[in-house]
Structure formats: structure tokens, C-alpha cells
């Protein structure tokens, strides 16, 4: 049984406490078996500088427990999309393939 894909949007200028809340919500959704579509949005002058998003991506990956990156990140001019999938769901897909 596949669960829904939930989208979490994060801006490049997100505050520390807001980011902690987003990570906590991602952990709750992962524990329920949902796949996460993480979108890092950039606006204005942020669009030309992808290095601003790297610390946020690293912080989210280190804070999320029980999930692995599914596929390759999609980089567009105004956003970066990363899919996170529960580890149990990834192993089931590999066994079935």
C-alpha cells in the first residue's frame, strides 16, 4: 500500500525555529509512511545563487530520521526538489523489482 506524497516548501531565508518545526513535521510524516517532496524555493536575487540552499538541504537530511533520498534532485531556476522516502518503502520497492 502506497501512501500519499506530501509536499513541504521551505524558503531560503527560513528561520532556525521554523526549520526545526518543518523537520519535526517531516519526521512525523515519514514515520506514517508518507513520501516527502521537499521544495526549496528561491525568490529574486536568491535564484542565481544555489549555494544558499545547500545548508538547508544538509540540515534537513541530517535532521530527518528513517528516510533516504529517492532519485536525483530536480534543479529548476527558482526551486530545488528532492524526494525523501521512508527506508522501509525503499527496500520493498527494490525487492519487488
Long-range contacts (C-beta under 8 A, 24 or more apart in sequence): 2-35, 2-89, 3-32, 3-33, 3-34, 3-35, 4-34, 4-35, 5-34, 5-35, 5-36, 5-37, 5-83, 6-34, 6-35, 6-36, 6-37, 7-36, 7-37, 7-39, 8-36, 8-37, 8-38, 8-39, 9-39, 9-41, 10-38, 10-39, 10-40, 10-41, 10-56, 10-60, 11-40, 11-41, 11-42, 11-43, 12-40, 12-41, 12-42, 12-43, 12-46, 12-52, 12-53, 12-56, 13-46, 14-56, 19-56, 19-59, 19-60, 20-63, 22-60, 23-59, 23-60, 23-63, 23-64, 26-60, 26-63, 26-64, 26-67, 26-84, 27-63, 27-64, 27-65, 27-66, 30-64, 30-65, 30-66, 30-67, 30-84, 30-86, 31-66, 31-86, 33-86, 33-88, 33-89, 34-86, 35-70, 35-83, 35-84, 35-85, 35-86, 35-89, 36-67, 36-83, 36-84, 36-85, 37-81, 37-82, 37-83, 38-81, 38-82, 38-83, 38-84, 39-79, 39-80, 39-81, 40-79, 40-80, 40-81, 40-82, 41-78, 41-79, 42-78, 42-79, 43-78, 47-77, 47-78, 50-75, 50-80, 53-80, 57-82
